[in-house]
């Protein structure tokens, strides 16, 4: 170790609890206060020989890194921006 940093970085697989988003690509990600990350939308493409179909998502999920847990979010239409995103947390 040199200067307090490890010589080699190591990936660690985590297994978060909670309501996880389905597999997808093309989603948007933003960081929020309190170690939370917001995931919005995306698409899941299904390809069969000459046919390609996509399922587009209009949903919101929060990942809380401190608790290692997913939460489904709720979008509220017609609310000011600051009140639109609320994680559904027990």
Long-range contacts (C-beta under 8 A, 24 or more apart in sequence): 14-68, 16-63, 16-68, 16-69, 16-70, 17-68, 17-69, 17-70, 18-69, 18-70, 18-71, 19-61, 19-70, 19-71, 19-72, 20-61, 20-70, 21-57, 21-59, 21-61, 21-70, 22-57, 24-57, 27-57, 32-62, 34-64, 34-66, 35-64, 35-65, 35-66, 36-62, 36-63, 36-64, 36-65, 36-87, 37-62, 37-63, 37-65, 38-62, 38-73, 38-85, 39-63, 60-85, 62-87
